[in-house]
Amino acid sequence: MLAGRKLRVVGDVHGDLHAFRHAAATDRFVIQLGDLIDYGPDSAGTFRLMQQLMDERRGLFILGNHDRKLARALQGRKMRRDPPLMETLAQFMAEENADVHQRALADLAQAPPWVVIGQSVFVHGGFHIRMLGEAPPPGLGTVTPLLSRALFGETTGRMQKDGYPERRLNWVDHIPAGYTVYCGHDRRSTDGRPWVRHGRMGGRAIFTDTGAGKGGHLAWIDLPPLL
């Protein structure tokens, strides 16, 4: 479906509808790398715009950890009362956003945990070599080690001072030569541009989260048609 099309790869949006409108104003097919919602001012509006891109066959989104958390809340699962999630839920439950809410769970259930096109991998959290040979599992199903890597990256098992799990990037060293992994999740950039890290096997990862919805801005990368 995507081979041969010009692509625009968009990083974590986190409810920044204004920025996402600019990113979506293109004739390219949009691959958004997950975490559409939470933190920013209009998560419901952001999700509505993504739904429009999907309906027009102009885009898809990779399932991010915040997106999956929203899905679980919409399923009625008992969730920690995380303020960004509570605000997102309030927006989705508002009468004026009934159109978004009505189909949100189905759209979240269909979002792939990763997509591979040629030698390019699109994933939210982190890469594993098995992603090159295995179809992605249902994103709202059991969190297997492979799904965990896709959603959350590679964790050390320790917690940081800010209360979030400590993450490492050893997985970058396992990207095969010639492959590029486009991901979000970790805000690694120090200059406002997507951050590139090369691995020992010759592959590379491009981190596109530049802080949209959290005081930063939204980044995207335009790619030529992929084989």
C-alpha positions as CSV (number, residue, x, y, z in Angstrom):
1,M,0.0,0.0,0.0
2,L,2.8,2.4,0.9
3,A,5.7,1.2,-1.3
4,G,6.3,3.8,-4.1
5,R,4.5,6.6,-2.3
6,K,6.2,9.8,-1.1
7,L,6.0,9.8,2.7
8,R,6.0,12.3,5.5
9,V,7.1,10.9,8.9
10,V,5.6,12.8,11.8
11,G,6.9,12.6,15.4
12,D,4.9,12.6,18.7
13,V,2.1,15.1,18.5
14,H,0.7,15.0,22.0
15,G,-2.4,17.0,21.4
16,D,-0.7,19.9,19.5
17,L,-3.4,20.3,16.9
18,H,-2.1,23.5,15.4
19,A,1.2,21.9,14.6
20,F,-0.3,18.7,13.3
21,R,-2.5,20.7,10.9
22,H,0.8,22.1,9.3
23,A,2.2,18.6,9.2
24,A,-0.9,17.2,7.6
25,A,-1.0,19.9,4.9
26,T,0.8,17.8,2.3
27,D,0.2,15.6,-0.7
28,R,2.5,13.0,0.9
29,F,1.2,10.0,2.8
30,V,1.6,10.7,6.5
31,I,3.0,8.1,8.9
32,Q,2.6,9.5,12.4
33,L,4.8,7.6,14.9
34,G,2.4,7.4,17.8
35,D,1.5,9.4,20.9
36,L,-1.1,11.5,19.2
37,I,-2.7,12.5,22.5
38,D,-2.1,13.8,26.0
39,Y,-0.4,16.9,27.3
40,G,-1.3,19.4,24.5
41,P,-4.4,21.5,24.4
42,D,-6.5,19.5,21.9
43,S,-6.1,15.8,21.9
44,A,-9.6,15.1,20.6
45,G,-9.0,17.5,17.7
46,T,-5.7,15.9,16.9
47,F,-7.3,12.5,16.8
48,R,-10.1,13.8,14.6
49,L,-7.6,15.1,12.1
50,M,-5.8,11.7,12.1
51,Q,-9.2,10.0,11.5
52,Q,-9.7,12.3,8.5
53,L,-6.3,11.4,7.0
54,M,-7.1,7.7,7.5
55,D,-10.6,8.1,5.8
56,E,-9.0,9.9,2.9
57,R,-6.3,7.2,2.7
58,R,-3.7,9.8,3.3
59,G,-2.2,8.6,6.5
60,L,-1.9,6.1,9.4
61,F,-0.6,6.2,12.9
62,I,1.7,3.8,14.7
63,L,0.4,2.8,18.1
64,G,2.2,4.7,20.9
65,N,2.2,4.0,24.6
66,H,-0.1,7.0,25.3
67,D,-2.5,5.9,22.6
68,R,-2.7,2.4,24.0
69,K,-3.3,3.8,27.5
70,L,-6.2,5.8,26.1
71,A,-7.6,2.7,24.5
72,R,-7.5,0.8,27.7
73,A,-9.3,3.6,29.5
74,L,-12.0,3.6,26.8
75,Q,-12.3,-0.2,27.3
76,G,-13.2,0.6,30.9
77,R,-10.0,-0.8,32.4
78,K,-9.0,0.5,35.8
79,M,-6.2,3.1,35.2
80,R,-4.0,5.3,37.3
81,R,-5.5,8.8,37.4
82,D,-2.8,10.3,35.3
83,P,-3.7,14.0,34.8
84,P,-2.9,14.1,31.0
85,L,-5.0,11.0,30.4
86,M,-7.8,12.4,32.5
87,E,-7.9,15.6,30.5
88,T,-7.8,13.6,27.2
89,L,-10.7,11.4,28.4
90,A,-12.7,14.5,29.4
91,Q,-12.2,15.9,25.9
92,F,-13.2,12.6,24.2
93,M,-16.3,12.4,26.4
94,A,-17.4,15.9,25.6
95,E,-20.6,16.1,23.5
96,E,-18.9,18.1,20.7
97,N,-16.4,15.3,20.3
98,A,-18.9,12.5,20.0
99,D,-17.8,11.8,16.5
100,V,-14.2,11.2,17.6
101,H,-15.2,9.1,20.6
102,Q,-17.6,6.9,18.7
103,R,-14.9,5.3,16.6
104,A,-11.7,6.0,18.6
105,L,-11.4,2.5,20.1
106,A,-11.8,0.8,16.7
107,D,-9.2,3.1,15.2
108,L,-6.8,2.5,18.1
109,A,-7.3,-1.3,17.8
110,Q,-6.3,-1.1,14.1
111,A,-3.2,1.0,14.6
112,P,-0.1,-1.2,13.9
113,P,2.7,-1.4,16.5
114,W,5.2,-1.1,13.7
115,V,5.4,-0.9,9.9
116,V,8.3,-2.1,7.7
117,I,8.7,-0.7,4.1
118,G,11.9,-1.9,2.4
119,Q,14.7,-1.1,4.7
120,S,12.8,1.5,6.7
121,V,11.1,0.6,10.0
122,F,8.5,2.9,11.6
123,V,7.8,2.3,15.3
124,H,7.1,4.3,18.4
125,G,9.4,3.1,21.1
126,G,12.2,0.9,19.9
127,F,13.4,-1.7,17.4
128,H,14.0,-5.4,17.7
129,I,15.4,-7.6,14.9
130,R,12.4,-9.8,15.0
131,M,10.3,-6.9,13.7
132,L,11.8,-7.5,10.2
133,G,10.4,-11.0,10.0
134,E,7.3,-11.0,12.1
135,A,3.9,-9.4,11.6
136,P,3.0,-7.0,14.3
137,P,0.6,-8.4,16.9
138,P,-2.7,-6.7,18.0
139,G,-1.6,-3.6,19.7
140,L,-4.3,-3.8,22.4
141,G,-3.6,-7.5,23.2
142,T,-1.2,-9.0,25.6
143,V,2.0,-7.1,26.0
144,T,4.6,-9.5,24.7
145,P,8.3,-8.6,24.9
146,L,8.2,-7.6,21.3
147,L,5.2,-5.4,21.7
148,S,6.7,-3.9,24.8
149,R,9.8,-2.9,22.8
150,A,7.6,-1.3,20.1
151,L,5.6,0.7,22.7
152,F,8.1,1.5,25.4
153,G,11.6,1.0,24.0
154,E,14.2,-0.8,25.9
155,T,14.0,-0.3,29.7
156,T,16.6,-1.1,32.4
157,G,14.1,-2.0,35.1
158,R,15.1,1.1,37.1
159,M,13.1,4.2,37.7
160,Q,14.4,7.8,37.1
161,K,13.9,10.7,39.5
162,D,11.0,11.9,37.4
163,G,9.1,8.7,38.1
164,Y,9.5,7.3,34.6
165,P,11.3,4.1,33.7
166,E,15.0,4.5,32.7
167,R,15.5,3.7,29.1
168,R,18.6,2.7,27.1
169,L,19.4,2.6,23.4
170,N,21.3,-0.7,23.1
171,W,18.7,-1.7,20.5
172,V,20.2,0.8,18.0
173,D,23.3,-1.4,17.8
174,H,21.2,-4.3,16.4
175,I,19.8,-2.4,13.4
176,P,21.2,-4.1,10.3
177,A,23.4,-2.2,7.9
178,G,21.3,-0.2,5.4
179,Y,18.2,-0.1,7.6
180,T,16.8,3.1,9.2
181,V,14.4,3.0,12.2
182,Y,12.2,6.0,12.5
183,C,10.9,6.3,16.1
184,G,9.5,8.7,18.6
185,H,8.9,8.2,22.4
186,D,12.3,9.6,23.6
187,R,13.0,13.3,23.3
188,R,16.7,13.0,22.5
189,S,17.2,16.1,20.4
190,T,19.2,19.0,21.8
191,D,18.9,21.4,18.8
192,G,15.3,21.1,17.9
193,R,15.9,18.7,14.9
194,P,15.4,15.0,14.8
195,W,18.3,13.2,16.4
196,V,20.2,10.5,14.5
197,R,22.1,7.7,16.2
198,H,24.2,5.2,14.3
199,G,24.6,1.6,15.5
200,R,27.5,-0.8,15.5
201,M,26.0,-3.0,12.8
202,G,25.7,-0.1,10.4
203,G,22.1,0.8,10.8
204,R,20.7,4.0,12.3
205,A,17.8,5.3,14.3
206,I,16.2,8.7,13.8
207,F,14.4,10.0,16.9
208,T,11.6,12.4,15.9
209,D,10.1,13.5,19.2
210,T,11.0,17.2,19.6
211,G,8.6,18.0,22.4
212,A,5.3,18.8,20.7
213,G,2.6,19.4,23.4
214,K,5.2,19.7,26.1
215,G,6.7,23.1,25.3
216,G,8.7,22.0,22.3
217,H,7.6,21.7,18.7
218,L,6.5,19.1,16.1
219,A,9.1,17.6,13.8
220,W,8.5,15.7,10.5
221,I,10.7,14.2,7.8
222,D,9.8,14.0,4.1
223,L,11.0,10.8,2.4
224,P,11.3,9.9,-1.2
225,P,9.2,6.9,-2.4
226,L,10.4,3.7,-0.7
227,L,10.7,0.3,-2.4
